[in-house]
Amino acid sequence: MDFAYNNLKFFRQKFGYTQEQIAEKLGVSRQAVAKWESGASLPNIDNLIALADLYCVSVDVLSKNINAGMPAEEGGKYIFGIVTVGKNGEIRLPKKACEVFCLGEGDSVLVLGDEDKGMALVKMTDAGVMKK
């Protein structure tokens, strides 16, 4: 598996941190952070866990080519990350997904499913399905 070092820079910038600030939080040099982001070296597991906690994502999202909130290869398609189903079946949509699709408190979504292809959500309006 290739480590997705580009995610380190993406999340750092998304949260508004400098390399120096990340280095201070982890107790490493700024050069170490720069090497992780360029792919010249890899963070150890303790630093990877600390980064994932800092950015509120799983280690999988941070280290694999699962680019949460980043546009996928095809225009207008996104990968927003992984959510966990709660005790009563509830899910919390990622903030970026709500922003991109203008979802707010009280909005309704239609849940669609295909046993072979998975699930999808479609924003509903009072007049029916939202059109872009």
N, C-alpha and C positions, 0 to 999 in steps of 0.2 A: 504494500500500500504506500502510495506517495503521500507525504505529509503536506497539507495545504498551508504552506507558510504565508501565502497571500492573505489568508484569513486573519492572521495576527495583525497585520497592518490595517486591514479593513475595520476590524473591531476597535483597535486603538483609536483610529481616526473618527469612527462613528461615535465613540464616547468622549471625544475631544481631548485625549491625552497626548502628551509628547512622549518620545522615546525615553527621555530623561525621567519623566514622572513614573512611567512603568518600571524603569530600572530601580528607582527609589522604593516603590511599593514592594518589589520583589527582592530587593537587596542584591542586585546584580549591576553590572556596568551598562551604560548606554550602548556601548559597542556590542555587548552580548545581545541586547534587544535588536539592534540593527542587523546582526548576523542571523538571528532567527527569522526576521522579516524578509531577508534576502535569500534565505535557504542555504546560507553558508554553514549553519549549524542548527541544532535542534534544542529546544528547551527540555530540561529534565522533567520527569513526571510531576514532581512537586510544583515546579513553576508552571507547568501546563495546567494543573488543577487550579492553581491560584489565579491564572489568567481566565480560565473558564468561569470561576466564581466571580471575578471582577466584572466580567462582561455578561453575566447572567445567562450563560449558555452551557450546554454539556461539553465535555471534552471531545465527544464525537463531532459535534458541530464545529468546534474550534479547530480540530486537527484533520478532519476529512474534507473532501470537496463537497460539503453541504453548506452552501453559502447563504446563510440566513439573511433574508431581506435584500439580497443582491439579485439583480436581474439575471435570469437564466440566459442561455445562448440565444433563444428566440425572443424577439422584441415583445414586451408586454407580459411576459411570463416570469413568475418569481418563485423562489424557494424561501419560505419564511422561517423555517426551522422546525423543530420537533416540539410538540406539546404533549402533555400527559393527561390522560382521562382521569377525572376525579372519581371519588367514591360513588357518587350518584350519576355518573355518566357525563358530567359537565366538562367542558374544555374551555380554556382561556385562549382566545386568539392573540397571536403576537401583535404588539402595538403597530409595527410597520404594516402588517396586513390590514389592520383597521384604517390606517392612514391612507394607504394606496386605494382602498375600495370604499373610502368615506363611510365606514361603519361606526356608529356611535350607540350609546345606551338607548335601548328601546327599539333599535332596528331589528328587522326579522330576516332570517336567512333560511333558505330551503336546503335541506340536507339530501343529497343524491347519493346513490350507491350502485356499484356494479361489482359483483363478486370477483370478476377477473381484473378489473381496472382500478378498483378502490372507491374512495369517497370524494365528493366535491361539495362545496357550499356555493350557493347563488344568492346574492342580495335581492331581497324582495322590496317592492314599493307598494303603496296603497293601490296603484293601478295594475300591479302584476310584477313581472320580472324586470329588473333594472336593465336598461339598454345603455350601452356606452356610446 
